[in-house]
Amino acid sequence: MSRRGRTLVLFLVLTWFAALATGRGFLFNLGYLWLGLLAVAFVWSWSSLRGLELVRRPRGQRAQVGRVFEERIALRNRSWWPKLWVEVHDESELPDHRASAVKVSLGRREEWSWVVRTACRRRGRFRIGPARLVAGDPFGLFPRSRLIPEAYSLVVLPLAKPIPNFVSPSGRLSGGEALRRRTHQVTTNAAGVRDYAPGDGFNRIHWPSSARRDRLIVKEFELDPLADVWIVLDSHRGSQA
């Protein structure tokens, strides 16, 4: 019960005392009016949040600094009674995620949805949700709230910046050796065939050649061209821009 409701209860008690003390019909009628108002407000507040559902549909659970995270929120009234007003208070951890809203006059079996777009400015893992529904009676005597525990995690990746002056090294073998080098590994470069030797894998068998020569023939492979690129993370705070 709100402060306004407690004040009305005090008026009700004082009115009944005055009516019993004086016996005047006007005071009795006024007491019945206060009592009826409290009863109507309580029933209205009790039904204000019944049958309400809140559904959150994110566009994805990963974002990046500098991009926009988009979320669609739907408020559904499953009951047969319309709602005078409903407040949605979002309790997400994502900075500047303004998903709170107020809906006035939500009809029975009606759905209201809105889209929230938030610019991601900080990297990290953030909780989206829960949300709290707030409603009550039109006189503000019995405010009610209900927690919607639905929540999920959003991972905001760091800002990616292009490096225009970085030249990708050409592929070469380690040590500057020639490309014509056989290997026991299975690569995309097949160099030829040879007879099967103990220890060769069955995935290396070349079945057309084996059928032609009436013995097991396996494929030989060459090393793929490669290049080593080292990425070093400098975590010294003084050197960061």
HELIX and SHEET records of a PDB file:
HELIX    1   1 ARG A    3  THR A   22  1                                  20    
HELIX    2   2 GLY A   25  SER A   47  1                                  23    
HELIX    3   3 SER A  174  GLY A  176  5                                   3    
HELIX    4   4 PHE A  202  ARG A  204  5                                   3    
HELIX    5   5 TRP A  207  ARG A  213  1                                   7    
HELIX    6   6 ARG A  237  SER A  239  5                                   3    
SHEET    1   A 3 LEU A  52  PRO A  58  0                                        
SHEET    2   A 3 VAL A  68  ASN A  77 -1                                        
SHEET    3   A 3 GLU A 111  ALA A 119 -1                                        
SHEET    1   B 3 ARG A  62  GLN A  64  0                                        
SHEET    2   B 3 TYR A 152  LEU A 157  1                                        
SHEET    3   B 3 GLY A 124  ILE A 128 -1                                        
SHEET    1   C 4 ALA A 101  LEU A 106  0                                        
SHEET    2   C 4 LYS A  83  ASP A  90 -1                                        
SHEET    3   C 4 ALA A 131  ALA A 135 -1                                        
SHEET    4   C 4 ARG A 144  ILE A 148 -1                                        
SHEET    1   D 3 ARG A 182  THR A 183  0                                        
SHEET    2   D 3 ILE A 217  GLU A 222 -1                                        
SHEET    3   D 3 ALA A 190  ASP A 195 -1                                        
END                                                                             
